[in-house]
Structure formats: structure tokens, C-alpha cells
Amino acid sequence: MKKILSFAFIIFLVGNAAFAQVTLPAIFGDNMVLQRGIHVPVYGWATAGEKVQVDFMGKTYTTTTGADGKWLVKLGSYKAGGPYEMHIKGTSITIDYKNILIGEVWLASGQSNMEFGIQTEKHAADVIPKATDNLIHVFYVPMALSLQPLYDIAKQPADSPNGKWLVCSPDVMANPKFAWHGITAVGYYFAQQIRKTTNVPVGLIGSYRGGTPAQSWITEDGLKESPAFTKYVDIHKKLVDNYDNAKATYPQRMALYQDSMKVWNTEVGNPYSEAIKKWQDDVAKAKATNQPQPPQPRLSRRTPIYPADPLGGYNSPTICYNGVIAPLQGYGIKGVIWYQGESNGDNLADAVEYKDLFPRMISNWREKWGQGNFPFLFVQLPNFRNPASAPSEGNWPWVREGQQNTLKALPKTGMAVVTDAGQATDIHPANKLVPGNRLALVARHDIYGEKVVSSGPVYKSMKIDGDKVIISFNEINKGLTAASLVGDDLVIADGQELKGFGIAGEDHVFVWAKAVIQGNTVVVSRDVIPNPQAVRYNWADNPPGNLYNKDGLPANPFRTDNWPALIK
């Protein structure tokens, strides 16, 4: 939180900077990767009317800076290759960029499971020492918040690895100052697979922030396009209106907070204070004599309230898009990989809303980028929290359904299912190899046209036959089976009892069901439901489902009903 607040007072200065000579955004630099197969945009700022010349691959491109201080040229469309150099000339400056590659550029974004760095990932000890690949280049966008779109990334210290293109190496991947414990692990595993299967350079841009809901990644214009999101527009407007006053009073409020923390720590907050030490001694004596333990001292009288962030915090509408996506907007990319939704699953109303909010966000990015419907691939929420006690419970299933429905709503979207790869006790599962590789399968199949299986079974239709429901699927491929993921490996268990299916009658109450594979269908029943109406599969925060195709990918969670969520 303190780190985020430290940005709050400088980002408006960055957003309103005036450029007296030719300048380019930080995303342009040595070691950058340019997207193959498109007319590469190169852009920046300069004095209005100034002529700008870009020399690249033996050709010269010229333009004149507009009245708004911006300039843009579009280079040729190139095949993968490199390294190359680029020279940008203005009236009084020449900028030279070296070791430029042309290949596939992917932007990795979302919240903490995308932010989760390679250094703390499960396989880090084995992966990082082998991370030498001069055809994978990575770029991390340092976190910043803004109520208005920023033009550029805030200038970083000269010795910082952040905010610049780096060539993948063990030293880079292990650098303790790089991103949050290193570059995104999901993104890195994805990049490895794309690099290997396409045999071209890969540029990976990491721009993400933990704990952020989808509304913080949409522009104000994007929110205004849907009446359903008026509440977020109103929140944003209120923050903008109150920003100056909040910023002016923030130092005083911070000082009061720090003073109260000193009192708190001295009097009651320190775990080694006299009160706590006496209580711990009393507990030890009680245990030794088998006596009831004394109650813990009450420590809440002086609990300080952290002063509010003048920008509203990183869960405020538009705040992340403006801070860490807007500075990239327009840079040539192949597409986006995304891992987010946990924060929108905190309550049921927000979880249900995700089906509208998420596709609006994707469309907003595509509109702002001006590069058409670029691919947008995402990880569906994993399993988390206590194992399901009922076949229909929790908020996350509704977020997952919103993600699933986005595939139908928008072209060139793809999804990796990981309801078997999470951790019940940790919202940040340490194994990012599974989601990274499954995202890569989606890209390889959908984007690069490889003949690989990229999806598990997907619900197609249902048929009620007496006291049974027959479920048909797409994406069966080699056939249906029961299986389980053990570490990184799938264990096929043909004939094993299927789990995760619930069935309901006219009362809409789901109970666990018996489910049996019959050919390319699953037959679902339960003797206490003689007149079944609907089936749900893996409809819980941490579901037990074990249905896969024999190609090794899990079935998508689904429901056959359209019954509304019971939002209280």
C-alpha cells in the first residue's frame, strides 16, 4: 500500500508532461520486440510542427508532429527476425535503439495470479538456471495509479530492471528487484511454449496488479458505454472531484496515522508488550495445570485507521488501465493473456455481473488499441477455499460462467480451464506451469493453427430420460474419462466414479448425483430426484470434478439451467 501511495503524487505530473524534443514512450527501447505481420506503429511526442524521421531496415519514414505534440509513423510489415537497429531523428536529437527483434508480442495482465513471479513459483529452482534464451525478451510495467490516462511509464532509476526491455537470462529472472518476485510465471511459461512452437522471437510485456477487479482495468469511456456500469462511472467522477482536496490533506492524515501507530505499538500493539507477555505466561501455566486458559487481552481501543488513498486505491474504477495499460496503448502486439476475476468473486452480485463486465473490458481494450480484434486469452478461475460440501455453492462459479460466456460473446477469445490446478488454502497456487502451458495450447490451436487439443469437454446439450439426464459434450476428442491432476501429471482413471455432478428437481435444490460415462455422454441421476430438471458440474468455489477427455484436459464447469442466482 505504501509503495502504491508513493506513486499517487507523481503520476499526474507524468500524465501532463510537456515534450520539447522528440521523445518516445518507455515501451520503445533497446532489446524491444516488434510485432511481425502488422504495419508496426512507432510514436511519441515533440514540439508541435517538428519533423520526425525514423530509419529502420534500410527505409526512412517521416512525419510532422501535430498540434497536440504527438507524432506517429507506421513502418512496414515484417517477418520474424533480428537483431536490428532503429534511429529516430528530430531537429536537435537522435535516438538510437539496438538489438531489436521482430516476432510475437504478448501482453500479460490481470491480478495477482498473473503477477505471481517466477522466483517463488513451484518450479523456480529448476527453471531459472535454465532461463537462457536471447530470443525471449521481457518488459515489466511498474505499478502506477491514475484517475486519467497516463502518456508514459514513470522514469525508473538507472539501476532498476523495471520499465525496460530485458533479454531473458538466469540473472534477469532471478533479479530480486525485478517486478514482484520476477516476471509473471504464467506469462513466462506461456512465452516459452510460443517461442518453442513458432520458432520466432517472443516479447512478453507484464502489466498487472494483485487485488484488482475488472472495473479498475476499463477506461471511463468504456464504462459509460453500458448503463449497467453507471455506479462505477459515478465512483470515478467522485474521486476526480475530490482528488485535489484529498491530496492536500493526505500528509496531515498520514502524520496522524503514524502518531497513532506509535502509541498503538508502545501501549498495546507490540506482541512483546507487558500485557501480552503476562497473558502468554498465564496460558502456559494454565496448560501445565490443566486449567482453563485465560482470555486474550482486549487490544482494540486505539486501532488506527489507515488514511484513504487520494486516488481511491487500486480497486477503483479505471485506475489500473489509466496507470499501466494506457502507457502501452497502441504498441503493436499479437494479443493479451489474462488471469483475473478473483476480486470480482468476493460477493455474489459482482460475480454475476462479471458476465457483462468482462466482455466490456475486452472490447474496450480493442477499441482503444486500434488494432482490431486481437486475440484475448484468459485463465478461468481455479479451485479455491474449502472443498465443496454441496453441488451448487459459492460465488466463483458465476465468475467462471461469465468467462465461459465471453467465448461466445466475442471473437478471438480463448480460455484455459484450471479447476484442477488450484490450492484449497492458498488463493495463489504455486504451480503456474499448468495454467501457462494450457494457455499456450489455446494459442497454438486458436491463433497459430496447430493441430493440438486445447480444450477439455464442453457442455453441448441435455436430454431428460425418465429419472436420468443425459449430457452431451463438444471437445471430446479421444473420449471421456475420469482422471486427476497430481502435481504436473495427469493420472487417467478409466472406470473411476465421476465426481462433481449435482442434480435438481422442480424445487431447484441440487444434491450430489451419480454420474456414469456412456460412450460420448454422461448419464446423471439420483434416486431421490425422480423428475430431474437440471444438472450442474463443478459449480462450487472448490469443486471435486474429475471429468476429462483422454487428451488430458478437464471438462469446463457448466449448468444446464438458466435459473437466476439468489442474490441477497
C-alpha positions, 0 to 999 in steps of 0.5 A: 500500500505504501509503495502504491501511495508513493506513486499517487503524487507523481503520476499526474505530473507524468500524465501532463508532461510537456515534450520539447524534443522528440521523445518516445514512450518507455515501451520503445527501447533497446532489446524491444520486440516488434510485432511481425505481420502488422504495419508496426506503429512507432510514436511519441511526442515533440514540439508541435510542427517538428519533423520526425524521421525514423530509419529502420531496415534500410527505409526512412519514414517521416512525419510532422508532429501535430498540434497536440505534440504527438507524432506517429509513423507506421513502418512496414510489415515484417517477418520474424527476425533480428537483431536490428537497429532503429534511429529516430531523428528530430531537429536537435536529437537522435535516438538510437535503439539496438538489438531489436527483434521482430516476432510475437508480442504478448501482453500479460495482465490481470491480478495477482495470479498473473503477477505471481513471479517466477522466483517463488513459483513451484518450479523456480529452482529448476527453471531459472538456471535454465532461463537462457534464451536471447530470443525471449525478451521481457518488459515489466510495467511498474505499478502506477495509479491514475484517475486519467490516462497516463502518456508514459511509464514513470522514469525508473532509476538507472539501476532498476530492471523495471520499465525496460526491455530485458533479454531473458537470462538466469540473472534477469529472472532471478533479479530480486528487484525485478517486478514482484518476485520476477516476471509473471510465471504464467506469462513466462511459461506461456512465452516459452511454449510460443517461442518453442512452437513458432520458432520466432522471437517472443516479447512478453510485456507484464502489466498487472496488479494483485487485488484488482477487479475488472472495473479498475482495468476499463477506461471511463469511456468504456464504462459509460458505454453500458448503463449497467456500469453507471455506479462505477462511472459515478465512483470515478467522477467522485474521486476526480472531484475530490482528488485535489482536496484529498491530496492536500490533506493526505500528509496531515492524515498520514502524520496522524496515522503514524502518531497513532501507530506509535502509541498503538505499538508502545501501549498495546500493539507490540506482541512483546508488550507487558500485557501480552507477555503476562497473558502468554505466561498465564496460558502456559501455566494454565496448560501445565495445570490443566486449567482453563486458559485465560482470555486474550487481552482486549487490544482494540481501543486505539486501532488506527485507521489507515488514511484513504488513498487520494486516488481511491486505491487500486480497486477503483474504477479505471485506475489500473488501465489509466496507470499501466495499460494506457502507457502501452496503448497502441504498441503493436502486439499479437494479443493479451493473456489474462488471469483475473476475476478473483476480486470480482468473486468476493460477493455474489452480485459482482460475480454475476455481473462479471458476465457483462463486465468482462466482455466490456473490458475486452472490447474496450481494450480493442477499441482503444488499441486500434488494432482490431480484434486481437486475440484475448486469452484468459485463465478461468478461475481455479479451485479455491477455499474449502472443498465443496460440501454441496453441488451448487455453492459459492460465488466463483462459479458465476465468475467462471460462467461469465468467462465461459460466456465471453467465448461466445460473446466475442471473437478471438477469445480463448480460455484455459480451464484450471479447476484442477490446478488450484490450492484449497488454502492458498488463493495463489497456487504455486504451480503456474506451469499448468495454467501457462502451458494450457494457455499456450495450447489455446494459442497454438490451436486458436491463433497459430493453427496447430493441430493440438487439443486445447480444450477439455469437454464442453457442455453441448446439450441435455436430454431428460430420460425418465429419472436420468439426464443425459449430457452431451459434450463438444471437445471430446476428442479421444473420449471421456474419462475420469482422471486427476491432476497430481502435481504436473501429471495427469493420472487417467482413471478409466472406470473411476466414479465421476465426481462433481455432478449435482442434480435438481428437481422442480424445487431447484435444490441440487444434491450430489448425483451419480454420474456414469460415462456412456460412450460420448455422454454422461448419464446423471441421476439420483434416486431421490430426484425422480423428475430431474430438471437440471444438472450442474458440474463443478459449480462450487468455489472448490469443486471435486470434478474429475471429468476429462477427455483422454487428451488430458484436459478437464471438462469446463464447469457448466449448468444446464439451467438458466435459473437466476442466482439468489442474490441477497 
